[in-house]
Amino acid sequence: MGHCLPMQCKNPYPRFTLEYPGAGSSPLGQMRATLDQEFAHISRDPNYGVEWLGRLVLPVLKGESPDLDQQAALNAHLKAAGISPESYRPT
């Protein structure tokens, strides 16, 4: 528990929120709570952060995700860059 002490010293006050107490039970609230826990873990352990990022992002970037429609992802990136899919010519 010694690693928590620096965080408590930075902000020794309890967290205050105006959120409704049941707000955390929604799927979005649960996702937020999970991500808050993950980011807290990452902030304490950079090696975990690298591993977490690798599990989350690298399969998508490398096209290794079985659920990834690579053509749709490419088209979305091209559109975001202002390039039409028809004019794109990979090298």
N, CA, C and O atoms as a GROMACS GRO file, in nm:
protein
  364
    1MET      N    1   0.081  -0.120   0.000
    1MET     CA    2   0.000   0.000   0.000
    1MET      C    3   0.085   0.126   0.000
    1MET      O    4   0.031   0.236  -0.010
    2GLY      N    5   0.217   0.112   0.012
    2GLY     CA    6   0.304   0.226   0.017
    2GLY      C    7   0.299   0.313  -0.108
    2GLY      O    8   0.325   0.433  -0.102
    3HIS      N    9   0.264   0.251  -0.224
    3HIS     CA   10   0.259   0.327  -0.348
    3HIS      C   11   0.139   0.422  -0.352
    3HIS      O   12   0.137   0.513  -0.436
    4CYS      N   13   0.040   0.405  -0.266
    4CYS     CA   14  -0.076   0.494  -0.262
    4CYS      C   15  -0.047   0.622  -0.185
    4CYS      O   16  -0.112   0.724  -0.208
    5LEU      N   17   0.049   0.618  -0.096
    5LEU     CA   18   0.077   0.732  -0.011
    5LEU      C   19   0.111   0.859  -0.090
    5LEU      O   20   0.060   0.965  -0.055
    6PRO      N   21   0.195   0.852  -0.194
    6PRO     CA   22   0.223   0.976  -0.268
    6PRO      C   23   0.098   1.039  -0.327
    6PRO      O   24   0.085   1.162  -0.329
    7MET      N   25   0.004   0.956  -0.377
    7MET     CA   26  -0.120   1.011  -0.433
    7MET      C   27  -0.203   1.077  -0.323
    7MET      O   28  -0.262   1.183  -0.344
    8GLN      N   29  -0.207   1.015  -0.206
    8GLN     CA   30  -0.285   1.072  -0.097
    8GLN      C   31  -0.223   1.201  -0.046
    8GLN      O   32  -0.294   1.291  -0.004
    9CYS      N   33  -0.092   1.210  -0.052
    9CYS     CA   34  -0.025   1.333  -0.008
    9CYS      C   35  -0.052   1.447  -0.106
    9CYS      O   36  -0.064   1.562  -0.064
   10LYS      N   37  -0.062   1.415  -0.235
   10LYS     CA   38  -0.093   1.518  -0.333
   10LYS      C   39  -0.234   1.572  -0.315
   10LYS      O   40  -0.258   1.692  -0.327
   11ASN      N   41  -0.328   1.483  -0.286
   11ASN     CA   42  -0.467   1.522  -0.273
   11ASN      C   43  -0.527   1.445  -0.155
   11ASN      O   44  -0.590   1.341  -0.175
   12PRO      N   45  -0.509   1.495  -0.033
   12PRO     CA   46  -0.555   1.420   0.083
   12PRO      C   47  -0.705   1.430   0.109
   12PRO      O   48  -0.756   1.367   0.202
   13TYR      N   49  -0.777   1.506   0.028
   13TYR     CA   50  -0.919   1.527   0.053
   13TYR      C   51  -1.002   1.419  -0.016
   13TYR      O   52  -0.961   1.367  -0.120
   14PRO      N   53  -1.116   1.386   0.040
   14PRO     CA   54  -1.203   1.287  -0.026
   14PRO      C   55  -1.256   1.342  -0.158
   14PRO      O   56  -1.267   1.464  -0.176
   15ARG      N   57  -1.287   1.254  -0.248
   15ARG     CA   58  -1.341   1.294  -0.377
   15ARG      C   59  -1.485   1.342  -0.359
   15ARG      O   60  -1.563   1.280  -0.288
   16PHE      N   61  -1.517   1.453  -0.422
   16PHE     CA   62  -1.652   1.509  -0.415
   16PHE      C   63  -1.711   1.507  -0.556
   16PHE      O   64  -1.644   1.546  -0.652
   17THR      N   65  -1.834   1.463  -0.567
   17THR     CA   66  -1.900   1.459  -0.697
   17THR      C   67  -2.046   1.496  -0.682
   17THR      O   68  -2.107   1.475  -0.577
   18LEU      N   69  -2.102   1.549  -0.788
   18LEU     CA   70  -2.244   1.581  -0.791
   18LEU      C   71  -2.324   1.474  -0.867
   18LEU      O   72  -2.444   1.490  -0.889
   19GLU      N   73  -2.256   1.366  -0.906
   19GLU     CA   74  -2.323   1.259  -0.978
   19GLU      C   75  -2.423   1.187  -0.889
   19GLU      O   76  -2.403   1.172  -0.769
   20TYR      N   77  -2.530   1.143  -0.952
   20TYR     CA   78  -2.629   1.064  -0.882
   20TYR      C   79  -2.565   0.933  -0.838
   20TYR      O   80  -2.491   0.873  -0.916
   21PRO      N   81  -2.589   0.886  -0.715
   21PRO     CA   82  -2.522   0.765  -0.666
   21PRO      C   83  -2.540   0.642  -0.754
   21PRO      O   84  -2.451   0.558  -0.759
   22GLY      N   85  -2.651   0.630  -0.824
   22GLY     CA   86  -2.673   0.514  -0.910
   22GLY      C   87  -2.614   0.529  -1.048
   22GLY      O   88  -2.626   0.438  -1.130
   23ALA      N   89  -2.550   0.642  -1.076
   23ALA     CA   90  -2.499   0.666  -1.211
   23ALA      C   91  -2.392   0.565  -1.251
   23ALA      O   92  -2.377   0.536  -1.370
   24GLY      N   93  -2.318   0.513  -1.156
   24GLY     CA   94  -2.212   0.418  -1.188
   24GLY      C   95  -2.262   0.282  -1.229
   24GLY      O   96  -2.184   0.199  -1.277
   25SER      N   97  -2.390   0.256  -1.213
   25SER     CA   98  -2.442   0.124  -1.247
   25SER      C   99  -2.478   0.112  -1.395
   25SER      O  100  -2.507   0.002  -1.442
   26SER      N  101  -2.476   0.222  -1.469
   26SER     CA  102  -2.505   0.215  -1.612
   26SER      C  103  -2.385   0.153  -1.684
   26SER      O  104  -2.274   0.156  -1.631
   27PRO      N  105  -2.406   0.099  -1.802
   27PRO     CA  106  -2.293   0.042  -1.877
   27PRO      C  107  -2.182   0.146  -1.900
   27PRO      O  108  -2.064   0.114  -1.892
   28LEU      N  109  -2.222   0.270  -1.929
   28LEU     CA  110  -2.123   0.375  -1.950
   28LEU      C  111  -2.047   0.405  -1.820
   28LEU      O  112  -1.926   0.426  -1.823
   29GLY      N  113  -2.117   0.407  -1.709
   29GLY     CA  114  -2.053   0.429  -1.580
   29GLY      C  115  -1.959   0.316  -1.544
   29GLY      O  116  -1.852   0.339  -1.487
   30GLN      N  117  -1.998   0.193  -1.577
   30GLN     CA  118  -1.912   0.078  -1.551
   30GLN      C  119  -1.786   0.084  -1.636
   30GLN      O  120  -1.676   0.054  -1.590
   31MET      N  121  -1.802   0.125  -1.762
   31MET     CA  122  -1.687   0.137  -1.851
   31MET      C  123  -1.593   0.246  -1.800
   31MET      O  124  -1.471   0.230  -1.800
   32ARG      N  125  -1.652   0.357  -1.756
   32ARG     CA  126  -1.570   0.466  -1.703
   32ARG      C  127  -1.494   0.421  -1.578
   32ARG      O  128  -1.375   0.452  -1.563
   33ALA      N  129  -1.559   0.348  -1.490
   33ALA     CA  130  -1.494   0.300  -1.369
   33ALA      C  131  -1.380   0.204  -1.403
   33ALA      O  132  -1.274   0.209  -1.341
   34THR      N  133  -1.402   0.117  -1.501
   34THR     CA  134  -1.298   0.023  -1.543
   34THR      C  135  -1.179   0.098  -1.601
   34THR      O  136  -1.065   0.068  -1.569
   35LEU      N  137  -1.207   0.196  -1.688
   35LEU     CA  138  -1.098   0.272  -1.747
   35LEU      C  139  -1.024   0.355  -1.642
   35LEU      O  140  -0.902   0.369  -1.648
   36ASP      N  141  -1.097   0.411  -1.545
   36ASP     CA  142  -1.032   0.485  -1.437
   36ASP      C  143  -0.935   0.395  -1.361
   36ASP      O  144  -0.824   0.436  -1.327
   37GLN      N  145  -0.978   0.271  -1.334
   37GLN     CA  146  -0.890   0.176  -1.264
   37GLN      C  147  -0.768   0.142  -1.349
   37GLN      O  148  -0.656   0.136  -1.299
   38GLU      N  149  -0.792   0.119  -1.479
   38GLU     CA  150  -0.681   0.085  -1.568
   38GLU      C  151  -0.581   0.201  -1.576
   38GLU      O  152  -0.460   0.178  -1.567
   39PHE      N  153  -0.630   0.324  -1.591
   39PHE     CA  154  -0.540   0.438  -1.602
   39PHE      C  155  -0.465   0.463  -1.471
   39PHE      O  156  -0.349   0.505  -1.473
   40ALA      N  157  -0.529   0.437  -1.359
   40ALA     CA  158  -0.459   0.449  -1.231
   40ALA      C  159  -0.347   0.346  -1.223
   40ALA      O  160  -0.238   0.377  -1.176
   41HIS      N  161  -0.375   0.224  -1.268
   41HIS     CA  162  -0.273   0.118  -1.267
   41HIS      C  163  -0.158   0.157  -1.361
   41HIS      O  164  -0.041   0.140  -1.327
   42ILE      N  165  -0.193   0.208  -1.478
   42ILE     CA  166  -0.092   0.250  -1.575
   42ILE      C  167  -0.004   0.361  -1.519
   42ILE      O  168   0.117   0.362  -1.540
   43SER      N  169  -0.065   0.454  -1.447
   43SER     CA  170   0.013   0.566  -1.392
   43SER      C  171   0.111   0.519  -1.286
   43SER      O  172   0.214   0.583  -1.264
   44ARG      N  173   0.080   0.409  -1.220
   44ARG     CA  174   0.170   0.355  -1.117
   44ARG      C  175   0.275   0.260  -1.175
   44ARG      O  176   0.383   0.245  -1.118
   45ASP      N  177   0.243   0.196  -1.288
   45ASP     CA  178   0.330   0.092  -1.343
   45ASP      C  179   0.344   0.110  -1.495
   45ASP      O  180   0.262   0.057  -1.570
   46PRO      N  181   0.445   0.183  -1.540
   46PRO     CA  182   0.462   0.207  -1.684
   46PRO      C  183   0.474   0.078  -1.766
   46PRO      O  184   0.429   0.075  -1.881
   47ASN      N  185   0.533  -0.027  -1.711
   47ASN     CA  186   0.544  -0.153  -1.785
   47ASN      C  187   0.406  -0.212  -1.812
   47ASN      O  188   0.381  -0.266  -1.920
   48TYR      N  189   0.316  -0.200  -1.714
   48TYR     CA  190   0.179  -0.245  -1.736
   48TYR      C  191   0.114  -0.161  -1.846
   48TYR      O  192   0.038  -0.213  -1.928
   49GLY      N  193   0.144  -0.032  -1.848
   49GLY     CA  194   0.090   0.057  -1.951
   49GLY      C  195   0.132   0.015  -2.090
   49GLY      O  196   0.050   0.017  -2.183
   50VAL      N  197   0.257  -0.022  -2.107
   50VAL     CA  198   0.306  -0.068  -2.238
   50VAL      C  199   0.235  -0.197  -2.277
   50VAL      O  200   0.193  -0.213  -2.392
   51GLU      N  201   0.222  -0.289  -2.182
   51GLU     CA  202   0.153  -0.416  -2.210
   51GLU      C  203   0.006  -0.391  -2.244
   51GLU      O  204  -0.046  -0.450  -2.338
   52TRP      N  205  -0.059  -0.305  -2.170
   52TRP     CA  206  -0.201  -0.274  -2.190
   52TRP      C  207  -0.222  -0.212  -2.328
   52TRP      O  208  -0.314  -0.250  -2.400
   53LEU      N  209  -0.136  -0.117  -2.363
   53LEU     CA  210  -0.147  -0.053  -2.493
   53LEU      C  211  -0.125  -0.154  -2.605
   53LEU      O  212  -0.193  -0.151  -2.707
   54GLY      N  213  -0.028  -0.243  -2.584
   54GLY     CA  214  -0.002  -0.346  -2.684
   54GLY      C  215  -0.121  -0.437  -2.706
   54GLY      O  216  -0.151  -0.472  -2.820
   55ARG      N  217  -0.188  -0.475  -2.600
   55ARG     CA  218  -0.306  -0.562  -2.612
   55ARG      C  219  -0.422  -0.490  -2.679
   55ARG      O  220  -0.502  -0.551  -2.750
   56LEU      N  221  -0.432  -0.359  -2.656
   56LEU     CA  222  -0.547  -0.284  -2.705
   56LEU      C  223  -0.529  -0.232  -2.846
   56LEU      O  224  -0.619  -0.243  -2.929
   57VAL      N  225  -0.413  -0.174  -2.874
   57VAL     CA  226  -0.396  -0.100  -2.998
   57VAL      C  227  -0.323  -0.179  -3.107
   57VAL      O  228  -0.364  -0.174  -3.223
   58LEU      N  229  -0.219  -0.250  -3.073
   58LEU     CA  230  -0.138  -0.314  -3.176
   58LEU      C  231  -0.215  -0.412  -3.264
   58LEU      O  232  -0.192  -0.414  -3.385
   59PRO      N  233  -0.304  -0.495  -3.210
   59PRO     CA  234  -0.380  -0.584  -3.300
   59PRO      C  235  -0.462  -0.507  -3.404
   59PRO      O  236  -0.478  -0.554  -3.516
   60VAL      N  237  -0.513  -0.392  -3.368
   60VAL     CA  238  -0.590  -0.312  -3.463
   60VAL      C  239  -0.497  -0.252  -3.567
   60VAL      O  240  -0.526  -0.256  -3.687
   61LEU      N  241  -0.384  -0.195  -3.523
   61LEU     CA  242  -0.291  -0.134  -3.616
   61LEU      C  243  -0.231  -0.236  -3.712
   61LEU      O  244  -0.207  -0.205  -3.829
   62LYS      N  245  -0.207  -0.356  -3.664
   62LYS     CA  246  -0.147  -0.460  -3.747
   62LYS      C  247  -0.252  -0.539  -3.826
   62LYS      O  248  -0.216  -0.621  -3.911
   63GLY      N  249  -0.380  -0.515  -3.799
   63GLY     CA  250  -0.484  -0.587  -3.870
   63GLY      C  251  -0.500  -0.730  -3.821
   63GLY      O  252  -0.546  -0.816  -3.895
   64GLU      N  253  -0.462  -0.756  -3.695
   64GLU     CA  254  -0.469  -0.892  -3.642
   64GLU      C  255  -0.600  -0.922  -3.571
   64GLU      O  256  -0.622  -1.034  -3.525
   65SER      N  257  -0.688  -0.824  -3.562
   65SER     CA  258  -0.814  -0.846  -3.493
   65SER      C  259  -0.911  -0.916  -3.588
   65SER      O  260  -0.935  -0.868  -3.698
   66PRO      N  261  -0.968  -1.029  -3.546
   66PRO     CA  262  -1.060  -1.101  -3.635
   66PRO      C  263  -1.188  -1.024  -3.664
   66PRO      O  264  -1.254  -1.049  -3.764
   67ASP      N  265  -1.224  -0.930  -3.577
   67ASP     CA  266  -1.347  -0.854  -3.596
   67ASP      C  267  -1.326  -0.726  -3.676
   67ASP      O  268  -1.421  -0.654  -3.703
   68LEU      N  269  -1.203  -0.698  -3.714
   68LEU     CA  270  -1.172  -0.574  -3.782
   68LEU      C  271  -1.198  -0.586  -3.931
   68LEU      O  272  -1.142  -0.673  -3.998
   69ASP      N  273  -1.280  -0.499  -3.982
   69ASP     CA  274  -1.302  -0.489  -4.125
   69ASP      C  275  -1.196  -0.392  -4.176
   69ASP      O  276  -1.211  -0.271  -4.167
   70GLN      N  277  -1.088  -0.447  -4.231
   70GLN     CA  278  -0.973  -0.365  -4.267
   70GLN      C  279  -1.007  -0.261  -4.373
   70GLN      O  280  -0.957  -0.149  -4.366
   71GLN      N  281  -1.090  -0.294  -4.469
   71GLN     CA  282  -1.126  -0.198  -4.573
   71GLN      C  283  -1.207  -0.083  -4.514
   71GLN      O  284  -1.186   0.033  -4.549
   72ALA      N  285  -1.300  -0.114  -4.424
   72ALA     CA  286  -1.379  -0.008  -4.361
   72ALA      C  287  -1.290   0.081  -4.275
   72ALA      O  288  -1.308   0.203  -4.273
   73ALA      N  289  -1.194   0.021  -4.205
   73ALA     CA  290  -1.102   0.101  -4.123
   73ALA      C  291  -1.017   0.191  -4.211
   73ALA      O  292  -0.997   0.308  -4.179
   74LEU      N  293  -0.965   0.138  -4.322
   74LEU     CA  294  -0.886   0.218  -4.415
   74LEU      C  295  -0.969   0.333  -4.470
   74LEU      O  296  -0.922   0.447  -4.475
   75ASN      N  297  -1.092   0.304  -4.512
   75ASN     CA  298  -1.178   0.410  -4.566
   75ASN      C  299  -1.205   0.518  -4.463
   75ASN      O  300  -1.207   0.637  -4.498
   76ALA      N  301  -1.225   0.480  -4.338
   76ALA     CA  302  -1.248   0.579  -4.232
   76ALA      C  303  -1.125   0.667  -4.213
   76ALA      O  304  -1.138   0.789  -4.196
   77HIS      N  305  -1.006   0.608  -4.215
   77HIS     CA  306  -0.883   0.686  -4.200
   77HIS      C  307  -0.862   0.779  -4.320
   77HIS      O  308  -0.823   0.894  -4.303
   78LEU      N  309  -0.889   0.729  -4.439
   78LEU     CA  310  -0.876   0.812  -4.558
   78LEU      C  311  -0.972   0.929  -4.553
   78LEU      O  312  -0.935   1.043  -4.584
   79LYS      N  313  -1.096   0.902  -4.514
   79LYS     CA  314  -1.196   1.008  -4.505
   79LYS      C  315  -1.154   1.113  -4.403
   79LYS      O  316  -1.169   1.233  -4.428
   80ALA      N  317  -1.102   1.070  -4.290
   80ALA     CA  318  -1.055   1.163  -4.187
   80ALA      C  319  -0.940   1.250  -4.239
   80ALA      O  320  -0.924   1.364  -4.196
   81ALA      N  321  -0.860   1.194  -4.331
   81ALA     CA  322  -0.748   1.268  -4.387
   81ALA      C  323  -0.789   1.350  -4.510
   81ALA      O  324  -0.706   1.420  -4.568
   82GLY      N  325  -0.917   1.342  -4.548
   82GLY     CA  326  -0.966   1.418  -4.663
   82GLY      C  327  -0.930   1.355  -4.797
   82GLY      O  328  -0.923   1.425  -4.898
   83ILE      N  329  -0.908   1.225  -4.799
   83ILE     CA  330  -0.872   1.154  -4.922
   83ILE      C  331  -0.986   1.060  -4.958
   83ILE      O  332  -1.037   0.988  -4.872
   84SER      N  333  -1.026   1.061  -5.084
   84SER     CA  334  -1.133   0.969  -5.124
   84SER      C  335  -1.074   0.830  -5.143
   84SER      O  336  -0.962   0.816  -5.193
   85PRO      N  337  -1.148   0.727  -5.104
   85PRO     CA  338  -1.097   0.590  -5.122
   85PRO      C  339  -1.066   0.557  -5.268
   85PRO      O  340  -0.976   0.478  -5.296
   86GLU      N  341  -1.139   0.617  -5.361
   86GLU     CA  342  -1.117   0.590  -5.503
   86GLU      C  343  -0.983   0.645  -5.550
   86GLU      O  344  -0.920   0.587  -5.639
   87SER      N  345  -0.938   0.757  -5.492
   87SER     CA  346  -0.812   0.818  -5.538
   87SER      C  347  -0.690   0.763  -5.464
   87SER      O  348  -0.577   0.796  -5.500
   88TYR      N  349  -0.712   0.680  -5.362
   88TYR     CA  350  -0.600   0.624  -5.286
   88TYR      C  351  -0.534   0.512  -5.363
   88TYR      O  352  -0.600   0.417  -5.406
   89ARG      N  353  -0.402   0.524  -5.380
   89ARG     CA  354  -0.324   0.419  -5.446
   89ARG      C  355  -0.212   0.377  -5.354
   89ARG      O  356  -0.113   0.450  -5.340
   90PRO      N  357  -0.223   0.260  -5.290
   90PRO     CA  358  -0.115   0.216  -5.199
   90PRO      C  359   0.012   0.191  -5.279
   90PRO      O  360   0.009   0.151  -5.395
   91THR      N  361   0.124   0.214  -5.214
   91THR     CA  362   0.253   0.194  -5.281
   91THR      C  363   0.309   0.058  -5.246
   91THR      O  364   0.417   0.022  -5.293
   0.00000   0.00000   0.00000
